[in-house]
Amino acid sequence: MTSRRDFLRNCGTLAGVAGFSYMGLSCNAQNDKQAGSGKGKGMTLRFSPYDLELKHVFTIATSSRKSTPVMLTEIEYDGLTGFGEASMPPYLGESHETVNNFLKLVDLARFSSPFLMEEILDYIEQLAPGNYAAKASVDIALHDLVGKLMNQPWYRIWGLNPEKTPFTSFTIGIDTPEVVREKVAEASPYRILKVKLGQDNDKEMIQTIRSVTDKALCVDVNQGWKERQMALDMIYWLKDQGVVFIEQPMPKSLVEDIAWLTQNSPLPVIADESVQTIMDVKKADGVYSGINIKLMKCGGMRSAFKMINTARALNMKVMIGCMTETSCAISAAAQLSPMVDWADLDGNLLIKNDLFEGVKIADGKIILPDAPGIGVKKL
């Protein structure tokens, strides 16, 4: 039988975290920081570079790539290890070198317990401007560690219902009709496809997909359309093709044109590149219908949780997205998925050298693991 002390401790901790207050536990944490590793009797930070190999060349409106650099992190404490990850697609401006340099600054010896999450993550945020993927790698590892110490998954700590997870979309990058049809065939388990547009073959991309499937579509233009009337005409055409929303149709600098487009669009217009952190959410109100939150853009799970609540207070739609990532970062983002309207958590499905096992997809729906923390194990 659970003792009253254990019951109160667990309930108090859960309630505190759900209400943004990460309650502390007095522990002795000392850390001798060395290059590439923080070692001590308390929390130990380790990190190592890794390259994700894509199954297909990944092309969007502005670039193509065959791989994505990531940094894998671990925080060890009291015999348990929390896993984290920084994914660094080119447009974020981060690299193995910048993330390595940032993580060398992290000194966990300043904190007596991993349960002091607000203090730790405020410290991480203030170490240096930017570096959001690097910060996310610490945030995710810390959440995983604390969840393991509490023996609870984070969706449960936040009081979320795992049955309310959305279906995830599967991304179809810009390519030739032959390869697009191949990608659609690979996406057969998924109910909604996310189609990259923004070059000169937008209608060909959609028509090719429609020649082989009638599944619901969403489109991500990655700022590829430059003129608002053309964008509006395309959105009306896309609505007729079964598209359910449009993501970042125009350059983020064209704020007035995007606001006009959103006002006149028959489909929701979702911000991606325009919204990175919680400071950008209010700016998006009245310009977009909703926002796409990614852990690598905003700095991790804590920031994403606060962004979702802020967007909801503004009556905005919310999407949880990802970069090219292992199942580690995808499973971290998935902990938030019961809170959102749409999910695009397929980054681990696009790679061929995943190092983790975690969140599952069944008939296109996100299935959250019951394991504690972010619910992953290293393969």
Protein Blocks (a to p, Z undefined) as FASTA:
>chain_A
ZZfklmmmmmmmmmmmmnopacdddddddddddehiacdfkdcddddddddddfbdcddf
kbccfbdcdddddddeehiacdddddddfklopafklmmmmmmmpcfklpgbfklmmlmm
mmmmmmpggjllmmmmmmmmmmmmmmmmnopafklmnopafklpccdddddddddfklmm
mmmmmmmmpcbdcddehiaklmmmmmmmmmmoccdcdddekhmafbfklmmmmmmmmmmn
opabdchkbcfklmmlmmmmmmmpcbdcddfklpmblmlmmmmgokambdcddfklnopj
klmmmmmmmmmmnopacddddddddfklmmmmmmmmmmpmbdcdfklmmpcbdfbdcddd
eehiacddfbehjopacZZ
